[in-house]
Amino acid sequence: MAELTDLERLLAENACTRLVNDYAFASDASDYERLANMYAEDGVFARPTMPDKPITGRAEILKGFQARPPSTGRHVMTNIVITVVSATEATGECYIVLYRGPAPQDGALPAMNPVPLVGQSKDHFVKVDGRWLFKARHG
């Protein structure tokens, strides 16, 4: 296989970084269909709170998100490092800080828990039909 050019590598890194950040925004908006569609059809998701119970398959991942109790949260994604393996595969890691509170009744942000949840995600990305997706996301 041909070596990637610097531009191809940079574009892949950017696309995967964007996916990580888009994921945070979709999660904070409770847009679970959008979240699930960020995974490959056979993708795997392991929540940071249940790392030993991964969910496999886009449809099952969607069901898992939809089963969550209502809440309001704000994810802060930081120290995102992407390693491009090939034109269609990459890995990545990032730190996550989550501020969470009860779902608001009036649409305003609720008082958040004063102690944020801090975690890390290890990601495996694949490019499918020209689009970067999560193959696996382990918290």
C-alpha positions as CSV (number, residue, x, y, z in Angstrom):
1,M,0.0,0.0,0.0
2,A,1.2,3.5,-0.8
3,E,2.4,5.7,2.0
4,L,0.1,8.6,2.9
5,T,1.1,12.1,2.0
6,D,1.4,14.7,4.8
7,L,-1.9,16.3,3.6
8,E,-3.8,12.9,3.6
9,R,-2.6,12.2,7.1
10,L,-3.5,15.7,8.3
11,L,-7.0,15.4,6.7
12,A,-7.6,12.0,8.4
13,E,-6.4,13.4,11.8
14,N,-8.7,16.4,11.4
15,A,-11.7,14.3,10.4
16,C,-11.2,12.0,13.4
17,T,-10.7,14.9,15.8
18,R,-13.9,16.5,14.4
19,L,-15.8,13.2,15.0
20,V,-14.7,13.2,18.6
21,N,-15.9,16.7,19.1
22,D,-19.1,16.2,17.1
23,Y,-19.8,13.2,19.4
24,A,-19.6,15.4,22.5
25,F,-22.0,18.0,21.0
26,A,-24.5,15.3,19.9
27,S,-24.3,13.6,23.3
28,D,-24.9,16.9,25.1
29,A,-27.9,17.5,22.8
30,S,-29.3,14.0,23.5
31,D,-29.3,13.5,19.7
32,Y,-28.9,9.7,20.0
33,E,-29.6,8.9,16.3
34,R,-26.8,11.2,15.3
35,L,-24.6,9.6,17.9
36,A,-25.3,6.0,16.8
37,N,-24.7,7.0,13.1
38,M,-21.2,8.0,14.1
39,Y,-20.4,4.3,14.5
40,A,-19.7,1.8,11.8
41,E,-22.5,-0.7,11.3
42,D,-20.6,-3.3,13.4
43,G,-19.2,-0.7,15.8
44,V,-18.5,-1.3,19.5
45,F,-19.2,1.1,22.4
46,A,-18.1,0.6,26.0
47,R,-19.2,3.3,28.4
48,P,-16.7,4.6,30.9
49,T,-19.1,3.6,33.7
50,M,-19.4,0.0,32.3
51,P,-16.1,-0.7,30.4
52,D,-16.6,-4.5,30.8
53,K,-20.0,-4.5,29.1
54,P,-19.5,-3.3,25.5
55,I,-22.5,-2.8,23.2
56,T,-22.0,-4.1,19.6
57,G,-23.7,-2.9,16.5
58,R,-25.1,0.5,15.5
59,A,-28.7,-0.5,16.3
60,E,-27.9,-1.8,19.7
61,I,-25.8,1.3,20.5
62,L,-28.8,3.5,19.6
63,K,-31.0,1.4,21.9
64,G,-28.4,1.9,24.7
65,F,-28.3,5.6,24.3
66,Q,-32.1,5.8,24.2
67,A,-32.4,3.8,27.4
68,R,-30.4,6.5,29.3
69,P,-32.4,8.5,31.9
70,P,-32.9,12.2,30.9
71,S,-30.1,14.5,32.1
72,T,-28.2,17.5,30.9
73,G,-24.5,17.4,30.4
74,R,-21.6,19.2,28.9
75,H,-18.6,17.2,27.7
76,V,-15.1,18.8,27.5
77,M,-12.9,16.8,25.2
78,T,-9.2,17.5,25.5
79,N,-5.8,16.1,24.7
80,I,-7.1,14.5,21.5
81,V,-4.3,12.5,19.8
82,I,-5.0,10.7,16.5
83,T,-2.7,8.2,15.0
84,V,-3.4,7.4,11.3
85,V,-2.6,3.8,10.5
86,S,-3.7,3.8,6.9
87,A,-6.0,5.6,4.4
88,T,-9.0,3.8,6.1
89,E,-7.9,3.2,9.7
90,A,-6.8,5.3,12.7
91,T,-6.6,5.1,16.4
92,G,-7.0,7.8,19.0
93,E,-7.2,8.8,22.7
94,C,-8.6,11.7,24.5
95,Y,-9.5,12.9,28.0
96,I,-13.1,13.6,28.9
97,V,-14.5,15.9,31.6
98,L,-18.3,15.6,32.0
99,Y,-20.4,18.0,33.9
100,R,-23.9,16.5,34.4
101,G,-27.1,17.5,36.1
102,P,-30.8,16.7,36.1
103,A,-32.8,17.3,33.0
104,P,-34.3,20.9,33.2
105,Q,-38.0,21.5,33.1
106,D,-37.9,24.9,31.4
107,G,-35.1,24.3,28.9
108,A,-32.5,26.2,30.9
109,L,-29.2,24.6,32.0
110,P,-29.6,23.0,35.5
111,A,-27.2,23.4,38.3
112,M,-24.4,20.9,37.4
113,N,-22.9,18.5,39.8
114,P,-20.0,20.4,41.3
115,V,-17.7,17.3,40.9
116,P,-17.1,16.6,37.3
117,L,-16.6,13.1,36.0
118,V,-13.2,12.6,34.5
119,G,-12.4,9.8,32.0
120,Q,-10.5,8.8,29.0
121,S,-11.6,7.3,25.7
122,K,-9.6,5.0,23.4
123,D,-10.9,5.0,19.9
124,H,-10.6,3.0,16.7
125,F,-11.7,4.8,13.6
126,V,-12.5,3.4,10.1
127,K,-13.3,5.2,6.9
128,V,-16.4,3.8,5.2
129,D,-17.7,5.2,1.9
130,G,-15.5,8.3,2.3
131,R,-16.6,9.0,5.9
132,W,-14.7,8.5,9.1
133,L,-16.6,6.6,11.8
134,F,-16.0,5.0,15.1
135,K,-15.2,1.3,14.8
136,A,-14.8,1.1,18.6
137,R,-15.0,3.6,21.4
138,H,-13.9,2.4,24.9
139,G,-14.2,4.6,27.9
